Amino acid sequence: MRKVTLIPGDGIGPEISKSVTDIFEAAGVEVEFEIENAGEKVYNETGELIPESLYKSIEKNKVALKGPITTPIGKGFRSINVYLRKKYDLYSNIRPIKTLPGIKTRYENIDLVIFRENTEGLYIGEEKFENEEQTSAIAIKRITKKGSFRIIKAAFEYAKANNLNKVTVVHKANILKITDGLFLDTAREIAKDYPGITVEEVIIDNMCMQLVMNPEKYQVIVTMNLYGDILSDLCAGLVGGLGLAPGANIGEDIAVFEAVHGSAPDIAGQNKANPLALLFTSIDMLKYLKENEKAEQIEKAVLRILEKGEVLTADLGGSATTEELTAEIIKNL
Ligand code: NAD
């Protein structure tokens, strides 16, 4: 049985994680979850934000499924999520965005993937006040050739493997000539090795407009950390919202799968959360583990339910609880 670390997380995390484990069990998936937690809840219980056993489990299993984590303010970590991505050098944040059957949205036929650089950019956490009065502050954005190369290469390799013929590189090199310029130049260099793939360079502000006007024009988008973070929420909104948007953080030998959304404190503990973002995330995890048959079985069950549109959670306009939707998926397996 393949072991995978499961980090249920905070807020709605435990509810949606239970949904996934129940569905995996019902489908007979050959995965054994090793449960380790981190975040606010663990801190309140043990005084530790990330217990040592969690690191050990991830390092042993190499694959983790993670719920959203709330980082308590002023407890030594800027963000536990960002910390884990950095610690394990999970440089590719991959966020697929796809139109789903039965989900009412403004657009049809969206099928794109965002490759967001996950370890540098403005998220390195180097910011400070410049004067005693604290009326002026700066943040450092670090872009390296190595960091840019590996994420852009991953995006091109994905396009090639999936027979896609366009990669869109998103930047602001007209203003940030050195940092974004380095990212863009690296993309131009890599593009030479992929003659069959058209490279499109789009400035981030224009990209936002293009995505709300013609999102179906895009296939693979690759960009730096902050732009990727913002674009992925924007794109999640195009296909039905955060309750449906999966994601993965992938490094050289460790992968942590997590949905785009956060801990949703406004609906936590109310049996209202949509478990599908984490379920789609876990389906992608199964594909990564080459458990394609089970991945497809679960995916088909979910798509059937969405098509019918009878059992949906509140974020999708329905009235089903997390548990009712979970039971319906199990019935449809
Ligand atoms: P959020 O994603 O938690 O919530 C935004 C809105 O979307 C809320 O109205 C919420 O109810 C709704 N929503 C999110 N997921 C949903 C789901 N599965 N089903 C139904 N509705 C859903 O964003 P936020 O409120 O900005 O952040 C809350 C906390 O989560 C913060 O502490 C933040 O730091 C943390 N966070 C963690 C991660 C992560 O663990 N990777 C990511 C983003 C935010």
Residues whose N, C-alpha, C, O or C-beta is under 5 A from the ligand:
A	BS01	NAD	G67 P68 I69 T70 T71 N81 L242 G243 A259 V260 H261 G262 S263 A264 P265 D266 I267 K272 A273 N274 D315
